[in-house]
Amino acid sequence: MFINHIKLSTVRFLVNKNQLKKQILQKELQIKKLHLHQSSTEFCNQLYNTLILEKAILKKELENLEKNCILEKIKKTFSPKKTLICDYWEK
């Protein structure tokens, strides 16, 4: 049952990843089309800026999906404790 859960979550990961990539490509296409009219009106400029922000958000979501959360937690747990300079004065 655990293996089936892993397979299902892997499939969901791939679907989400592919959907995000498609959305990023759509935003890039919209940005290219709107780039010519960016300086013509205030509305076009605001729409262009909105599309840039949405694209950045989608890229960040894709980056977060690609990170291995479990591995990150393990690294954080077993990483050596760093000594800060202010720790020397507490002793």
Backbone atoms as SQL, in Angstrom:
CREATE TABLE atoms (id INTEGER PRIMARY KEY, chain TEXT, resi INTEGER, resn TEXT, atom TEXT, x REAL, y REAL, z REAL);
INSERT INTO atoms VALUES
  (1, 'A', 1, 'MET', 'N', 0.829, -1.193, 0.000),
  (2, 'A', 1, 'MET', 'CA', 0.000, 0.000, 0.000),
  (3, 'A', 1, 'MET', 'C', 0.873, 1.257, 0.000),
  (4, 'A', 2, 'PHE', 'N', 1.960, 1.239, 0.750),
  (5, 'A', 2, 'PHE', 'CA', 2.867, 2.382, 0.804),
  (6, 'A', 2, 'PHE', 'C', 3.487, 2.641, -0.563),
  (7, 'A', 3, 'ILE', 'N', 3.833, 1.556, -1.273),
  (8, 'A', 3, 'ILE', 'CA', 4.427, 1.689, -2.610),
  (9, 'A', 3, 'ILE', 'C', 3.418, 2.302, -3.572),
  (10, 'A', 4, 'ASN', 'N', 2.159, 1.894, -3.475),
  (11, 'A', 4, 'ASN', 'CA', 1.122, 2.479, -4.330),
  (12, 'A', 4, 'ASN', 'C', 0.968, 3.967, -4.057),
  (13, 'A', 5, 'HIS', 'N', 1.078, 4.348, -2.794),
  (14, 'A', 5, 'HIS', 'CA', 0.985, 5.768, -2.423),
  (15, 'A', 5, 'HIS', 'C', 2.141, 6.555, -3.022),
  (16, 'A', 6, 'ILE', 'N', 3.339, 5.964, -2.996),
  (17, 'A', 6, 'ILE', 'CA', 4.509, 6.629, -3.575),
  (18, 'A', 6, 'ILE', 'C', 4.330, 6.794, -5.081),
  (19, 'A', 7, 'LYS', 'N', 3.841, 5.754, -5.750),
  (20, 'A', 7, 'LYS', 'CA', 3.623, 5.829, -7.199),
  (21, 'A', 7, 'LYS', 'C', 2.593, 6.898, -7.525),
  (22, 'A', 8, 'LEU', 'N', 1.517, 6.946, -6.747),
  (23, 'A', 8, 'LEU', 'CA', 0.465, 7.928, -6.976),
  (24, 'A', 8, 'LEU', 'C', 0.978, 9.339, -6.755),
  (25, 'A', 9, 'SER', 'N', 1.763, 9.544, -5.713),
  (26, 'A', 9, 'SER', 'CA', 2.291, 10.881, -5.460),
  (27, 'A', 9, 'SER', 'C', 3.292, 11.278, -6.533),
  (28, 'A', 10, 'THR', 'N', 4.044, 10.323, -7.080),
  (29, 'A', 10, 'THR', 'CA', 4.975, 10.613, -8.168),
  (30, 'A', 10, 'THR', 'C', 4.223, 11.034, -9.415),
  (31, 'A', 11, 'VAL', 'N', 3.115, 10.363, -9.701),
  (32, 'A', 11, 'VAL', 'CA', 2.296, 10.720, -10.862),
  (33, 'A', 11, 'VAL', 'C', 1.724, 12.115, -10.685),
  (34, 'A', 12, 'ARG', 'N', 1.230, 12.424, -9.485),
  (35, 'A', 12, 'ARG', 'CA', 0.695, 13.760, -9.216),
  (36, 'A', 12, 'ARG', 'C', 1.777, 14.816, -9.383),
  (37, 'A', 13, 'PHE', 'N', 2.975, 14.501, -8.912),
  (38, 'A', 13, 'PHE', 'CA', 4.100, 15.426, -9.036),
  (39, 'A', 13, 'PHE', 'C', 4.382, 15.714, -10.501),
  (40, 'A', 14, 'LEU', 'N', 4.406, 14.675, -11.333),
  (41, 'A', 14, 'LEU', 'CA', 4.696, 14.860, -12.755),
  (42, 'A', 14, 'LEU', 'C', 3.601, 15.652, -13.451),
  (43, 'A', 15, 'VAL', 'N', 2.339, 15.388, -13.087),
  (44, 'A', 15, 'VAL', 'CA', 1.223, 16.118, -13.692),
  (45, 'A', 15, 'VAL', 'C', 1.297, 17.587, -13.297),
  (46, 'A', 16, 'ASN', 'N', 1.507, 17.860, -12.016),
  (47, 'A', 16, 'ASN', 'CA', 1.608, 19.249, -11.558),
  (48, 'A', 16, 'ASN', 'C', 2.781, 19.953, -12.209),
  (49, 'A', 17, 'LYS', 'N', 3.889, 19.243, -12.329),
  (50, 'A', 17, 'LYS', 'CA', 5.086, 19.822, -12.926),
  (51, 'A', 17, 'LYS', 'C', 4.831, 20.169, -14.393),
  (52, 'A', 18, 'ASN', 'N', 4.193, 19.255, -15.112),
  (53, 'A', 18, 'ASN', 'CA', 3.891, 19.508, -16.527),
  (54, 'A', 18, 'ASN', 'C', 2.885, 20.640, -16.690),
  (55, 'A', 19, 'GLN', 'N', 1.890, 20.694, -15.816),
  (56, 'A', 19, 'GLN', 'CA', 0.907, 21.776, -15.876),
  (57, 'A', 19, 'GLN', 'C', 1.571, 23.120, -15.616),
  (58, 'A', 20, 'LEU', 'N', 2.460, 23.166, -14.655),
  (59, 'A', 20, 'LEU', 'CA', 3.161, 24.419, -14.356),
  (60, 'A', 20, 'LEU', 'C', 4.026, 24.849, -15.532),
  (61, 'A', 21, 'LYS', 'N', 4.702, 23.898, -16.164),
  (62, 'A', 21, 'LYS', 'CA', 5.532, 24.233, -17.323),
  (63, 'A', 21, 'LYS', 'C', 4.676, 24.785, -18.465),
  (64, 'A', 22, 'LYS', 'N', 3.497, 24.193, -18.677),
  (65, 'A', 22, 'LYS', 'CA', 2.597, 24.687, -19.725),
  (66, 'A', 22, 'LYS', 'C', 2.109, 26.097, -19.404),
  (67, 'A', 23, 'GLN', 'N', 1.778, 26.329, -18.146),
  (68, 'A', 23, 'GLN', 'CA', 1.315, 27.657, -17.741),
  (69, 'A', 23, 'GLN', 'C', 2.416, 28.692, -17.899),
  (70, 'A', 24, 'ILE', 'N', 3.653, 28.316, -17.585),
  (71, 'A', 24, 'ILE', 'CA', 4.779, 29.240, -17.749),
  (72, 'A', 24, 'ILE', 'C', 4.964, 29.577, -19.219),
  (73, 'A', 25, 'LEU', 'N', 4.859, 28.579, -20.085),
  (74, 'A', 25, 'LEU', 'CA', 4.987, 28.826, -21.525),
  (75, 'A', 25, 'LEU', 'C', 3.871, 29.735, -22.037),
  (76, 'A', 26, 'GLN', 'N', 2.651, 29.539, -21.523),
  (77, 'A', 26, 'GLN', 'CA', 1.536, 30.405, -21.916),
  (78, 'A', 26, 'GLN', 'C', 1.792, 31.844, -21.479),
  (79, 'A', 27, 'LYS', 'N', 2.284, 32.020, -20.271),
  (80, 'A', 27, 'LYS', 'CA', 2.582, 33.378, -19.783),
  (81, 'A', 27, 'LYS', 'C', 3.669, 34.024, -20.633),
  (82, 'A', 28, 'GLU', 'N', 4.699, 33.252, -20.990),
  (83, 'A', 28, 'GLU', 'CA', 5.769, 33.792, -21.827),
  (84, 'A', 28, 'GLU', 'C', 5.231, 34.230, -23.182),
  (85, 'A', 29, 'LEU', 'N', 4.324, 33.446, -23.742),
  (86, 'A', 29, 'LEU', 'CA', 3.724, 33.802, -25.029),
  (87, 'A', 29, 'LEU', 'C', 2.904, 35.084, -24.904),
  (88, 'A', 30, 'GLN', 'N', 2.120, 35.191, -23.836),
  (89, 'A', 30, 'GLN', 'CA', 1.323, 36.394, -23.611),
  (90, 'A', 30, 'GLN', 'C', 2.222, 37.608, -23.413),
  (91, 'A', 31, 'ILE', 'N', 3.323, 37.420, -22.714),
  (92, 'A', 31, 'ILE', 'CA', 4.255, 38.525, -22.473),
  (93, 'A', 31, 'ILE', 'C', 4.868, 38.992, -23.783),
  (94, 'A', 32, 'LYS', 'N', 5.240, 38.054, -24.640),
  (95, 'A', 32, 'LYS', 'CA', 5.828, 38.424, -25.929),
  (96, 'A', 32, 'LYS', 'C', 4.836, 39.213, -26.780),
  (97, 'A', 33, 'LYS', 'N', 3.571, 38.787, -26.778),
  (98, 'A', 33, 'LYS', 'CA', 2.551, 39.489, -27.558),
  (99, 'A', 33, 'LYS', 'C', 2.294, 40.889, -27.005),
  (100, 'A', 34, 'LEU', 'N', 2.318, 41.012, -25.702),
  (101, 'A', 34, 'LEU', 'CA', 1.992, 42.286, -25.061),
  (102, 'A', 34, 'LEU', 'C', 3.189, 43.234, -25.007),
  (103, 'A', 35, 'HIS', 'N', 4.378, 42.711, -25.192),
  (104, 'A', 35, 'HIS', 'CA', 5.593, 43.519, -25.095),
  (105, 'A', 35, 'HIS', 'C', 5.596, 44.670, -26.111),
  (106, 'A', 36, 'LEU', 'N', 5.030, 44.446, -27.276),
  (107, 'A', 36, 'LEU', 'CA', 4.981, 45.484, -28.309),
  (108, 'A', 36, 'LEU', 'C', 4.102, 46.657, -27.896),
  (109, 'A', 37, 'HIS', 'N', 3.052, 46.378, -27.132),
  (110, 'A', 37, 'HIS', 'CA', 2.088, 47.414, -26.746),
  (111, 'A', 37, 'HIS', 'C', 2.296, 47.895, -25.313),
  (112, 'A', 38, 'GLN', 'N', 3.384, 47.504, -24.700),
  (113, 'A', 38, 'GLN', 'CA', 3.616, 47.808, -23.290),
  (114, 'A', 38, 'GLN', 'C', 3.594, 49.304, -23.007),
  (115, 'A', 39, 'SER', 'N', 4.244, 50.075, -23.820),
  (116, 'A', 39, 'SER', 'CA', 4.351, 51.508, -23.532),
  (117, 'A', 39, 'SER', 'C', 3.218, 52.326, -24.144),
  (118, 'A', 40, 'SER', 'N', 2.302, 51.687, -24.860),
  (119, 'A', 40, 'SER', 'CA', 1.245, 52.446, -25.535),
  (120, 'A', 40, 'SER', 'C', 0.184, 52.967, -24.563),
  (121, 'A', 41, 'THR', 'N', -0.257, 52.146, -23.620),
  (122, 'A', 41, 'THR', 'CA', -1.280, 52.590, -22.666),
  (123, 'A', 41, 'THR', 'C', -0.920, 52.130, -21.258),
  (124, 'A', 42, 'GLU', 'N', -1.549, 52.765, -20.294),
  (125, 'A', 42, 'GLU', 'CA', -1.331, 52.401, -18.895),
  (126, 'A', 42, 'GLU', 'C', -1.878, 51.005, -18.608),
  (127, 'A', 43, 'PHE', 'N', -3.017, 50.674, -19.216),
  (128, 'A', 43, 'PHE', 'CA', -3.621, 49.356, -19.019),
  (129, 'A', 43, 'PHE', 'C', -2.687, 48.248, -19.506),
  (130, 'A', 44, 'CYS', 'N', -2.103, 48.431, -20.681),
  (131, 'A', 44, 'CYS', 'CA', -1.172, 47.433, -21.227),
  (132, 'A', 44, 'CYS', 'C', 0.051, 47.286, -20.331),
  (133, 'A', 45, 'ASN', 'N', 0.515, 48.383, -19.799),
  (134, 'A', 45, 'ASN', 'CA', 1.672, 48.349, -18.914),
  (135, 'A', 45, 'ASN', 'C', 1.359, 47.573, -17.627),
  (136, 'A', 46, 'GLN', 'N', 0.186, 47.817, -17.049),
  (137, 'A', 46, 'GLN', 'CA', -0.210, 47.098, -15.840),
  (138, 'A', 46, 'GLN', 'C', -0.398, 45.606, -16.122),
  (139, 'A', 47, 'LEU', 'N', -1.005, 45.291, -17.255),
  (140, 'A', 47, 'LEU', 'CA', -1.212, 43.895, -17.630),
  (141, 'A', 47, 'LEU', 'C', 0.125, 43.188, -17.844),
  (142, 'A', 48, 'TYR', 'N', 1.060, 43.877, -18.472),
  (143, 'A', 48, 'TYR', 'CA', 2.394, 43.329, -18.705),
  (144, 'A', 48, 'TYR', 'C', 3.087, 43.032, -17.371),
  (145, 'A', 49, 'ASN', 'N', 3.021, 43.976, -16.445),
  (146, 'A', 49, 'ASN', 'CA', 3.635, 43.781, -15.128),
  (147, 'A', 49, 'ASN', 'C', 2.978, 42.631, -14.364),
  (148, 'A', 50, 'THR', 'N', 1.664, 42.509, -14.485),
  (149, 'A', 50, 'THR', 'CA', 0.945, 41.419, -13.835),
  (150, 'A', 50, 'THR', 'C', 1.388, 40.071, -14.387),
  (151, 'A', 51, 'LEU', 'N', 1.532, 39.998, -15.705),
  (152, 'A', 51, 'LEU', 'CA', 1.967, 38.746, -16.323),
  (153, 'A', 51, 'LEU', 'C', 3.382, 38.371, -15.891),
  (154, 'A', 52, 'ILE', 'N', 4.246, 39.357, -15.774),
  (155, 'A', 52, 'ILE', 'CA', 5.616, 39.099, -15.317),
  (156, 'A', 52, 'ILE', 'C', 5.602, 38.526, -13.898),
  (157, 'A', 53, 'LEU', 'N', 4.777, 39.110, -13.026),
  (158, 'A', 53, 'LEU', 'CA', 4.678, 38.620, -11.648),
  (159, 'A', 53, 'LEU', 'C', 4.105, 37.207, -11.595),
  (160, 'A', 54, 'GLU', 'N', 3.060, 36.944, -12.387),
  (161, 'A', 54, 'GLU', 'CA', 2.457, 35.616, -12.405),
  (162, 'A', 54, 'GLU', 'C', 3.456, 34.573, -12.896),
  (163, 'A', 55, 'LYS', 'N', 4.240, 34.931, -13.891),
  (164, 'A', 55, 'LYS', 'CA', 5.255, 34.014, -14.408),
  (165, 'A', 55, 'LYS', 'C', 6.304, 33.716, -13.334),
  (166, 'A', 56, 'ALA', 'N', 6.712, 34.734, -12.599),
  (167, 'A', 56, 'ALA', 'CA', 7.698, 34.537, -11.531),
  (168, 'A', 56, 'ALA', 'C', 7.145, 33.634, -10.431),
  (169, 'A', 57, 'ILE', 'N', 5.874, 33.804, -10.102),
  (170, 'A', 57, 'ILE', 'CA', 5.239, 32.966, -9.084),
  (171, 'A', 57, 'ILE', 'C', 5.191, 31.520, -9.546),
  (172, 'A', 58, 'LEU', 'N', 4.822, 31.300, -10.813),
  (173, 'A', 58, 'LEU', 'CA', 4.767, 29.943, -11.349),
  (174, 'A', 58, 'LEU', 'C', 6.149, 29.296, -11.363),
  (175, 'A', 59, 'LYS', 'N', 7.171, 30.069, -11.706),
  (176, 'A', 59, 'LYS', 'CA', 8.533, 29.529, -11.702),
  (177, 'A', 59, 'LYS', 'C', 8.957, 29.130, -10.293),
  (178, 'A', 60, 'LYS', 'N', 8.587, 29.931, -9.310),
  (179, 'A', 60, 'LYS', 'CA', 8.936, 29.620, -7.920),
  (180, 'A', 60, 'LYS', 'C', 8.207, 28.360, -7.456),
  (181, 'A', 61, 'GLU', 'N', 6.940, 28.201, -7.848),
  (182, 'A', 61, 'GLU', 'CA', 6.197, 26.994, -7.497),
  (183, 'A', 61, 'GLU', 'C', 6.844, 25.766, -8.120),
  (184, 'A', 62, 'LEU', 'N', 7.277, 25.887, -9.373),
  (185, 'A', 62, 'LEU', 'CA', 7.947, 24.784, -10.051),
  (186, 'A', 62, 'LEU', 'C', 9.257, 24.442, -9.347),
  (187, 'A', 63, 'GLU', 'N', 9.980, 25.461, -8.943),
  (188, 'A', 63, 'GLU', 'CA', 11.240, 25.250, -8.221),
  (189, 'A', 63, 'GLU', 'C', 10.987, 24.544, -6.897),
  (190, 'A', 64, 'ASN', 'N', 9.924, 24.927, -6.204),
  (191, 'A', 64, 'ASN', 'CA', 9.590, 24.293, -4.928),
  (192, 'A', 64, 'ASN', 'C', 9.156, 22.848, -5.124),
  (193, 'A', 65, 'LEU', 'N', 8.473, 22.555, -6.232),
  (194, 'A', 65, 'LEU', 'CA', 8.070, 21.185, -6.518),
  (195, 'A', 65, 'LEU', 'C', 9.281, 20.303, -6.780),
  (196, 'A', 66, 'GLU', 'N', 10.286, 20.863, -7.420),
  (197, 'A', 66, 'GLU', 'CA', 11.453, 20.072, -7.776),
  (198, 'A', 66, 'GLU', 'C', 12.351, 19.785, -6.578),
  (199, 'A', 67, 'LYS', 'N', 12.224, 20.568, -5.529),
  (200, 'A', 67, 'LYS', 'CA', 13.011, 20.308, -4.324),
  (201, 'A', 67, 'LYS', 'C', 12.464, 19.066, -3.633),
  (202, 'A', 68, 'ASN', 'N', 13.338, 18.308, -3.073),
  (203, 'A', 68, 'ASN', 'CA', 12.934, 17.138, -2.315),
  (204, 'A', 68, 'ASN', 'C', 12.752, 17.565, -0.863),
  (205, 'A', 69, 'CYS', 'N', 11.505, 17.722, -0.439),
  (206, 'A', 69, 'CYS', 'CA', 11.205, 18.251, 0.895),
  (207, 'A', 69, 'CYS', 'C', 11.727, 17.342, 2.003),
  (208, 'A', 70, 'ILE', 'N', 11.596, 16.041, 1.826),
  (209, 'A', 70, 'ILE', 'CA', 12.041, 15.114, 2.863),
  (210, 'A', 70, 'ILE', 'C', 13.550, 15.209, 3.026),
  (211, 'A', 71, 'LEU', 'N', 14.252, 15.253, 1.911),
  (212, 'A', 71, 'LEU', 'CA', 15.706, 15.357, 1.962),
  (213, 'A', 71, 'LEU', 'C', 16.138, 16.670, 2.605),
  (214, 'A', 72, 'GLU', 'N', 15.433, 17.759, 2.306),
  (215, 'A', 72, 'GLU', 'CA', 15.751, 19.056, 2.909),
  (216, 'A', 72, 'GLU', 'C', 15.575, 19.013, 4.431),
  (217, 'A', 73, 'LYS', 'N', 14.512, 18.358, 4.907),
  (218, 'A', 73, 'LYS', 'CA', 14.276, 18.264, 6.348),
  (219, 'A', 73, 'LYS', 'C', 15.366, 17.447, 7.027),
  (220, 'A', 74, 'ILE', 'N', 15.794, 16.364, 6.368),
  (221, 'A', 74, 'ILE', 'CA', 16.853, 15.530, 6.934),
  (222, 'A', 74, 'ILE', 'C', 18.157, 16.320, 7.009),
  (223, 'A', 75, 'LYS', 'N', 18.465, 17.052, 5.956),
  (224, 'A', 75, 'LYS', 'CA', 19.689, 17.857, 5.954),
  (225, 'A', 75, 'LYS', 'C', 19.658, 18.897, 7.065),
  (226, 'A', 76, 'LYS', 'N', 18.499, 19.521, 7.244),
  (227, 'A', 76, 'LYS', 'CA', 18.370, 20.557, 8.277),
  (228, 'A', 76, 'LYS', 'C', 18.515, 19.950, 9.671),
  (229, 'A', 77, 'THR', 'N', 17.974, 18.746, 9.864),
  (230, 'A', 77, 'THR', 'CA', 18.020, 18.098, 11.165),
  (231, 'A', 77, 'THR', 'C', 19.437, 17.681, 11.538),
  (232, 'A', 78, 'PHE', 'N', 20.166, 17.126, 10.579),
  (233, 'A', 78, 'PHE', 'CA', 21.487, 16.582, 10.871),
  (234, 'A', 78, 'PHE', 'C', 22.635, 17.526, 10.542),
  (235, 'A', 79, 'SER', 'N', 22.343, 18.732, 10.169),
  (236, 'A', 79, 'SER', 'CA', 23.421, 19.677, 9.879),
  (237, 'A', 79, 'SER', 'C', 24.072, 20.111, 11.191),
  (238, 'A', 80, 'PRO', 'N', 25.367, 20.362, 11.166),
  (239, 'A', 80, 'PRO', 'CA', 26.035, 20.761, 12.410),
  (240, 'A', 80, 'PRO', 'C', 25.540, 22.131, 12.876),
  (241, 'A', 81, 'LYS', 'N', 25.497, 22.283, 14.187),
  (242, 'A', 81, 'LYS', 'CA', 25.037, 23.550, 14.746),
  (243, 'A', 81, 'LYS', 'C', 26.096, 24.617, 14.486),
  (244, 'A', 82, 'LYS', 'N', 25.670, 25.717, 13.961),
  (245, 'A', 82, 'LYS', 'CA', 26.589, 26.806, 13.653),
  (246, 'A', 82, 'LYS', 'C', 26.712, 27.709, 14.876),
  (247, 'A', 83, 'THR', 'N', 27.926, 28.088, 15.180),
  (248, 'A', 83, 'THR', 'CA', 28.181, 28.979, 16.301),
  (249, 'A', 83, 'THR', 'C', 28.218, 30.410, 15.791),
  (250, 'A', 84, 'LEU', 'N', 27.389, 31.227, 16.373),
  (251, 'A', 84, 'LEU', 'CA', 27.349, 32.635, 16.009),
  (252, 'A', 84, 'LEU', 'C', 28.314, 33.409, 16.893),
  (253, 'A', 85, 'ILE', 'N', 28.727, 34.547, 16.434),
  (254, 'A', 85, 'ILE', 'CA', 29.679, 35.355, 17.203),
  (255, 'A', 85, 'ILE', 'C', 29.071, 35.823, 18.530),
  (256, 'A', 86, 'CYS', 'N', 27.778, 36.033, 18.557),
  (257, 'A', 86, 'CYS', 'CA', 27.138, 36.481, 19.797),
  (258, 'A', 86, 'CYS', 'C', 27.094, 35.361, 20.840),
  (259, 'A', 87, 'ASP', 'N', 27.235, 34.094, 20.406),
  (260, 'A', 87, 'ASP', 'CA', 27.228, 32.980, 21.350),
  (261, 'A', 87, 'ASP', 'C', 28.446, 32.992, 22.264),
  (262, 'A', 88, 'TYR', 'N', 29.539, 33.577, 21.833),
  (263, 'A', 88, 'TYR', 'CA', 30.746, 33.606, 22.645),
  (264, 'A', 88, 'TYR', 'C', 30.577, 34.489, 23.878),
  (265, 'A', 89, 'TRP', 'N', 29.754, 35.510, 23.808),
  (266, 'A', 89, 'TRP', 'CA', 29.570, 36.417, 24.929),
  (267, 'A', 89, 'TRP', 'C', 28.539, 35.910, 25.921),
  (268, 'A', 90, 'GLU', 'N', 27.730, 34.958, 25.530),
  (269, 'A', 90, 'GLU', 'CA', 26.731, 34.410, 26.439),
  (270, 'A', 90, 'GLU', 'C', 27.363, 33.525, 27.495),
  (271, 'A', 91, 'LYS', 'N', 28.505, 32.923, 27.191),
  (272, 'A', 91, 'LYS', 'CA', 29.132, 31.962, 28.108),
  (273, 'A', 91, 'LYS', 'C', 29.846, 32.610, 29.219);
